[in-house]
Amino acid sequence: MIGTIVNTCTIVAGTLIGVALHKGIKEKYKNVLYDALGLACFAIGLNAVVTNLPKSQYPVLFIAAMAIGSVAGVALDIDGRFHRLVKRRSKGGAENRLADGLATATLVYCIGPLSMLGPVISALQGDHTFLFTNATLDLVTATIFGSTYGIGMLLAAPALFLWQGMFYMVAMLSSEAVSEALMAELLIVGGLMITGSGLSLLRIKDCHVLNMLPALAVPPLWFMLMWLIG
């Protein structure tokens, strides 16, 4: 669980840095940091797609997964619900600033393809790239949260650890059921979503990646269907 441990530590470090910079971080520095991280996400996501496409047993499955998953996500309004919840949590008065900040930070840290797919890849392949990328993103975000809400934002770190730890343990317990072919399909779909996250960070195109999260469920369902038929 080295990737999750690193990710948790970066939230702690970012929060402490933010508290030390309690006057806040200038917008121009936030922008340049997110531009750099956006380029990194774009490259990592695209690399995952290009590397795993030749391994795909069903070359059009990722297209179907993205289409079905995106339609399901829009129908459920995942992206809209998330942003409305974050916005609502951020409007509290001084008496519940910490609670609002913690709720917002926990959502931001935990909900996303890097934070959800990363522990699975870490458990099954020993590859921590997704989690290290997520850790770098969270370092910047935690610094901003720490400078805004204070030292209490450290409480979001154990929430992330438990969240990613759950995905890690489930992947470890079901490792025999997850074939290399299925992992390739998941990495293609996840890579596309991470590329979309990079585009959003770069402010090129808001891909509403959260609406695409159901796409990660399509490859496992397809492989299960093939197993039942076979």
Secondary structure, 3 states (H helix, E strand, C coil): CHHHHHHHHHHHHHHHHHHHCCCCCCHHHHHHHHHHHHHHHHHHHHHHHHHHHHHCCCCCHHHHHHHHHHHHHHHHCHHHHHHHHHHHHCCCCHHHHHHHHHHHHHHHHHCCHHHHHHHHHHHHHCCCHHHHHHHHHHHHHHHHHHHHHCHHHHHHHHHHHHHHHHHHHHHHHCHHHCCHHHHHHHHHHHHHHHHHHHHHHCCCCCCCHHHHHHHHHHHHHHHHHHHHHC
